[in-house]
Amino acid sequence: MAQFQFRAADAEGKVVEGTIEALEAAAVISRLQDRGLIPIRIGALTDAKAGAKTTGGRLAGMRARGRLGQRQLLIVTQELSTLLSAGLPLDRSLHTIVELADHPELHRILDTVLNAVRGGKSLADSLGEHKFFPPLYVNMVRAGELGGFLDTALARLAEYLEREHELRNEVKTALTYPVILSGALGASLIFMMVFVLPRFSALFKDMNKAIPLPARIVMGISDGLQNYWWVGVIVIGVSWFAFRRSVRTPAGRMRWDSFKLRIIGIGTVLRKLEVAALARTLGTLIKSGVPMIQALETSRAVVGNQVIAKALVDVEVGVREGAGITNPLARSGVFPTLAVQMISVGEETGKLDEMMLKVADYFDRDVRTSINQAIRYLEPVLILVMGLAIGVVVVSMLMAIFSVNDLPM
């Protein structure tokens, strides 16, 4: 038997917390429901967690002061969907969510939303007043309110956010090792150039013309890093400032996004990522009852790449003119042929929302596979580059040392 920690709500929306011994989480849910409680959060309680439970409140409070992000939005959506699906009224469900919020800023936002709903505003309008809830979220909630299926819309939103969160975490995890390896390479080279080579420079100070050319080049780079490092810092800082200022302009952002899509290897993966996110957004919105034009407008607002966002403007025009979505997508030249063909089948069969979600799933898997393959090739390449770079420095110094014996006395 394992111990499970739970949070649940009663019929009045009051939060109840505790622990239950059970074989699995499903048994915990069943026992809570038998007691007339609505399960909200259930997690296995390990011995270490049980031992730290007395100090957990203070630590949780410290962790709760981090930055609000998609993870918090996902948890709020899941909890609200669970409470509404169990039959609790909206205001009581929101009140329960406010009590569950550990983060001070999240508590403030949810409390403001609750007061606005109690004051007669719709949930969508109340959420729209806070940047924490993106346009996609607000539009889906509005469609759910108008169609009378708010709990279903929130469940779809939770699924959407969870998949996006999983994909983002997988990409970050896959890139962690190459980033660490690249950092180690840079740190090793800088250490050798700044702390090791100067000792050799003093030895060869009066022999610059006699030592081999590779050694003179390496020592010249070392001297430059020691004496003129501030020039490099200024150049990098100015370049970064100019770049950031450029991409904030519409033309500069368009050039940068277009360049990213043209990078060999990386551009293809970025395109697939954007198409997967776009297809999931459109599919989720359409399935939730949002009209096509409004779904395209919302999707365009959440697309990260401006080249693809511009293509969506043409698609939106085509849909307004009655041309459907497939032909404008094909004419844009931005979307992969397979995605266009799958969307065409969905449009012809009247199952566009389902096909959009299938397109998203397909390209999500494709992106994961591409990234994993790239990482497998990248790791040995980085190790080889690290070995070659350090080897060049070492060999250059050895050549200089060996050349001392050949110098005229």
C-alpha positions in Angstrom: 0.0 0.0 0.0 1.2 3.5 -0.9 0.3 6.8 0.7 -1.3 9.4 -1.5 -1.7 13.1 -0.7 -4.9 14.6 -2.1 -6.7 17.9 -2.5 -10.5 17.7 -3.0 -13.5 19.9 -2.8 -16.9 19.2 -1.2 -20.3 20.1 -2.6 -19.9 23.6 -1.2 -16.6 24.1 -2.9 -14.6 23.9 0.3 -11.1 22.6 -0.1 -10.2 19.4 1.8 -6.6 18.1 2.1 -5.2 14.8 3.5 -3.6 11.5 2.9 -5.0 8.1 2.0 -3.4 4.7 1.8 -4.3 2.9 -1.4 -2.8 0.6 -4.1 -3.2 3.2 -6.9 -4.4 6.7 -7.6 -7.7 5.3 -9.2 -8.6 3.8 -5.8 -8.0 7.1 -4.1 -10.4 8.8 -6.6 -13.0 6.2 -6.0 -12.8 6.5 -2.2 -13.0 10.3 -2.4 -16.0 10.2 -4.7 -17.7 7.8 -2.3 -17.2 10.4 0.4 -18.9 13.0 -1.8 -15.7 14.8 -2.6 -14.4 16.0 -5.9 -10.7 15.1 -6.5 -8.6 18.0 -7.7 -5.0 16.9 -7.1 -3.6 13.5 -6.2 0.0 12.5 -5.8 2.1 9.7 -4.3 3.6 10.8 -0.9 7.1 9.3 -0.6 8.8 8.8 2.8 11.1 11.8 2.1 8.1 14.0 1.4 6.4 12.8 4.5 9.4 13.5 6.6 9.7 17.0 5.2 6.0 17.8 5.5 6.5 19.9 8.6 8.8 22.3 6.8 7.1 22.0 3.4 4.8 25.0 3.9 7.7 27.5 4.2 9.5 26.0 1.3 6.4 25.9 -0.9 5.8 29.6 -0.1 9.4 30.4 -1.3 8.9 28.4 -4.5 5.6 30.0 -5.1 7.2 33.4 -5.6 8.7 32.4 -9.0 7.5 33.7 -12.3 4.1 32.7 -13.5 4.2 30.5 -16.6 2.4 27.9 -18.7 2.7 25.3 -15.9 0.6 27.4 -13.6 -1.9 28.1 -16.3 -2.2 24.4 -17.0 -2.9 23.5 -13.4 -5.5 26.2 -13.1 -7.2 25.0 -16.2 -7.2 21.4 -15.1 -8.6 22.2 -11.7 -11.3 24.5 -13.0 -12.3 21.9 -15.6 -12.6 19.2 -13.0 -14.8 21.3 -10.7 -17.1 22.4 -13.4 -17.4 18.8 -14.8 -18.4 17.7 -11.3 -21.4 20.1 -11.4 -20.1 22.9 -9.2 -21.3 26.4 -10.2 -18.8 28.7 -11.8 -18.4 31.2 -9.0 -18.0 28.4 -6.4 -15.5 26.7 -8.7 -13.5 29.9 -9.0 -13.6 30.4 -5.3 -12.1 27.0 -4.8 -9.4 27.7 -7.3 -8.6 30.9 -5.5 -8.1 29.0 -2.3 -5.8 26.5 -4.0 -3.6 29.2 -5.5 -0.2 29.2 -3.7 1.4 31.9 -5.8 0.6 35.5 -4.5 0.3 37.0 -8.0 -1.8 34.0 -9.3 -4.1 34.3 -6.2 -4.6 38.1 -6.9 -5.4 37.4 -10.6 -7.9 34.6 -9.8 -9.5 36.7 -7.0 -10.0 39.6 -9.5 -11.6 37.2 -12.0 -13.9 35.8 -9.3 -15.0 39.3 -8.3 -15.6 40.3 -11.9 -17.7 37.2 -12.6 -19.7 37.8 -9.4 -20.2 41.3 -10.6 -22.0 40.1 -13.8 -19.1 39.8 -16.3 -18.6 36.8 -18.4 -15.7 34.5 -17.6 -14.1 35.2 -21.0 -14.2 39.0 -20.5 -12.9 38.6 -17.0 -10.0 36.5 -18.1 -9.2 38.8 -21.1 -8.3 41.6 -18.7 -5.2 39.7 -17.6 -2.1 39.0 -19.8 -1.7 35.7 -18.0 -4.5 34.3 -20.1 -3.5 34.3 -23.8 -6.0 35.2 -26.7 -6.4 31.5 -27.5 -7.5 30.8 -24.0 -10.0 33.6 -23.8 -11.5 32.8 -27.2 -12.0 29.1 -26.3 -13.6 30.0 -23.0 -15.9 32.5 -24.8 -16.9 29.8 -27.3 -17.6 27.4 -24.4 -19.7 29.9 -22.6 -21.8 30.8 -25.6 -22.2 27.1 -26.6 -23.0 25.9 -23.1 -20.0 23.5 -22.9 -17.5 25.5 -20.8 -16.3 22.4 -18.9 -15.5 20.7 -22.2 -13.8 23.7 -23.6 -11.6 23.9 -20.5 -10.8 20.2 -20.8 -9.6 20.7 -24.4 -7.6 23.7 -23.3 -6.0 21.6 -20.6 -5.1 18.9 -23.1 -3.7 21.5 -25.5 -1.6 23.2 -22.8 -0.3 19.9 -21.5 0.9 18.8 -25.0 2.6 22.1 -25.6 4.2 21.9 -22.2 5.5 18.4 -22.8 6.9 19.2 -26.2 8.7 22.3 -24.9 10.2 20.3 -22.0 11.4 17.6 -24.4 13.1 20.1 -26.6 14.8 21.8 -23.6 15.9 18.5 -22.2 17.3 17.3 -25.5 19.3 20.6 -25.9 20.7 20.6 -22.3 23.7 18.3 -22.9 24.9 20.1 -26.2 24.6 23.5 -24.4 26.7 22.2 -21.4 29.2 20.7 -23.8 29.5 23.9 -25.8 29.9 25.9 -22.6 32.7 23.5 -21.4 34.5 23.9 -24.8 34.4 27.7 -24.5 35.4 27.8 -20.9 38.3 25.4 -21.5 39.7 27.5 -24.4 39.3 30.7 -22.5 41.1 29.2 -19.5 44.0 28.1 -21.7 44.3 31.4 -23.5 44.1 33.6 -20.5 45.9 31.6 -17.8 48.1 29.0 -19.4 49.5 30.5 -22.6 50.8 33.8 -21.0 53.4 31.6 -19.1 54.7 30.5 -22.5 54.5 34.0 -23.9 57.0 35.2 -21.3 59.3 32.3 -22.3 59.2 33.2 -26.0 59.1 37.0 -25.6 62.3 37.5 -27.5 61.8 34.7 -30.0 58.7 35.9 -31.9 60.3 35.7 -35.3 61.9 32.3 -34.6 59.0 30.3 -33.3 56.6 28.6 -35.7 53.7 30.6 -37.2 50.9 28.5 -35.5 52.4 29.3 -32.1 52.7 33.0 -32.9 49.0 33.1 -34.0 47.8 31.3 -30.9 49.9 33.6 -28.6 48.6 36.6 -30.5 45.0 35.5 -29.8 45.9 35.0 -26.1 47.5 38.5 -25.9 44.4 40.0 -27.5 42.1 38.3 -25.0 44.1 39.5 -22.1 44.7 43.1 -23.2 41.7 43.9 -25.4 38.9 41.7 -23.9 36.9 44.9 -23.2 36.8 45.6 -27.0 35.1 42.2 -27.5 32.6 42.9 -24.7 31.7 46.3 -26.3 31.4 44.8 -29.8 29.2 41.9 -28.5 27.0 44.3 -26.4 26.5 46.8 -29.3 25.8 44.0 -31.7 23.2 42.5 -29.4 21.6 45.9 -28.7 21.4 46.6 -32.5 20.0 43.1 -33.1 17.3 43.5 -30.4 16.3 46.9 -31.7 16.1 45.6 -35.3 13.9 42.6 -34.5 11.4 44.9 -32.6 10.6 46.6 -35.9 8.1 44.8 -38.3 10.6 44.7 -41.2 13.5 43.5 -39.0 11.4 40.8 -37.3 10.2 39.6 -40.8 13.8 39.4 -42.0 15.0 37.5 -38.9 12.0 35.1 -39.0 12.6 34.5 -42.7 16.3 33.8 -42.1 15.5 31.3 -39.4 13.3 29.3 -41.7 16.1 29.2 -44.3 18.8 27.8 -42.0 19.8 24.4 -43.2 18.4 21.7 -40.9 17.3 24.1 -38.2 14.8 25.9 -40.5 13.0 22.7 -41.3 12.5 21.8 -37.6 11.4 25.3 -36.8 8.8 25.2 -39.6 7.5 21.9 -38.4 7.3 23.3 -34.8 5.3 26.3 -36.0 3.0 24.1 -38.2 2.3 21.7 -35.3 1.5 24.6 -32.9 -0.7 26.3 -35.5 -2.6 23.1 -36.4 -3.2 22.3 -32.7 -4.4 25.8 -32.1 -6.8 25.8 -35.1 -8.0 22.3 -34.4 -8.7 23.0 -30.8 -10.5 26.3 -31.6 -12.7 24.8 -34.3 -13.5 21.7 -32.2 -14.6 24.1 -29.4 -17.1 25.9 -31.8 -15.0 29.0 -32.6 -15.9 30.2 -36.2 -13.2 29.7 -38.8 -12.4 33.4 -39.3 -12.1 34.0 -35.6 -10.0 30.9 -35.2 -7.6 32.1 -37.9 -7.3 35.5 -36.3 -6.6 34.0 -32.9 -4.1 31.6 -34.3 -2.3 34.4 -36.2 -2.0 36.3 -32.9 -0.3 33.4 -31.2 2.0 32.3 -34.0 5.6 33.1 -33.2 7.0 33.4 -36.7 5.9 36.4 -38.7 6.4 34.8 -42.1 3.8 32.2 -41.2 1.6 34.8 -39.6 1.7 36.8 -42.8 0.7 33.6 -44.8 -2.3 33.2 -42.4 -3.5 36.7 -43.5 -3.7 35.4 -47.1 -5.5 32.3 -45.8 -7.9 34.4 -43.9 -8.7 36.4 -47.0 -9.2 33.2 -49.0 -11.6 31.8 -46.4 -13.6 35.1 -46.4 -13.9 34.8 -50.2 -15.2 31.2 -49.9 -12.1 29.5 -51.2 -11.8 27.3 -48.2 -8.6 26.8 -46.2 -6.7 24.3 -48.3 -6.0 26.3 -51.5 -4.8 29.4 -49.7 -2.5 27.3 -47.5 -1.0 25.6 -50.6 -0.5 28.9 -52.4 1.4 30.4 -49.4 4.3 27.9 -49.9 5.0 28.1 -46.2 3.3 24.9 -45.1 4.7 21.4 -45.8 2.9 19.5 -48.6 1.9 16.7 -46.3 0.2 19.1 -43.9 -1.7 20.7 -46.8 -2.8 17.3 -48.1 -4.0 16.1 -44.7 -5.9 19.4 -44.1 -7.5 19.0 -47.6 -8.8 15.5 -46.6 -10.2 16.9 -43.4 -11.9 19.8 -45.2 -13.5 17.4 -47.8 -14.8 15.0 -45.2 -16.1 17.6 -42.8 -13.6 16.6 -40.1 -11.3 19.6 -40.3 -10.9 19.9 -36.6 -9.9 16.2 -36.1 -7.5 16.3 -39.1 -5.8 19.5 -37.7 -5.2 17.7 -34.4 -3.8 14.7 -36.3 -1.5 17.1 -38.3 -0.3 18.5 -35.0 0.4 15.1 -33.5 2.2 13.9 -36.6 4.5 16.9 -36.7 5.1 16.8 -33.0 6.4 13.3 -33.3 8.4 14.3 -36.4 10.0 17.2 -34.5 10.9 14.9 -31.5 12.5 12.4 -33.9 14.4 15.1 -35.8 15.7 16.7 -32.6 16.8 13.3 -31.1 18.6 12.4 -34.4 20.3 15.8 -34.5 21.4 15.5 -30.9 22.9 12.1 -31.6 25.0 13.5 -34.4 25.7 16.8 -32.6 27.2 15.3 -29.5 30.2 13.5 -31.2 30.7 16.6 -33.4 31.0 18.9 -30.4 33.4 16.5 -28.7 35.5 16.3 -31.9 35.5 20.1 -32.2 36.5 20.4 -28.5 39.4 18.0 -29.0 40.6 19.6 -32.2 40.5 23.1 -30.7 42.4 22.2 -27.6 44.7 20.0 -29.7 45.6 22.9 -31.9 46.6 25.0 -29.0 48.7 22.2 -27.3 50.4 21.2 -30.6 51.2 24.9 -31.4 52.9 25.3 -28.0 54.8 22.0 -28.4 56.0 23.1 -31.8 57.3 26.3 -30.2 59.1 24.4 -27.4 60.7 22.0 -29.8 61.8 24.9 -32.0 63.9 26.3 -29.2 66.6 23.7 -29.8 66.9 24.9 -33.4 67.4 28.6 -32.4 71.0 30.0 -33.1 72.9 30.5 -29.9 
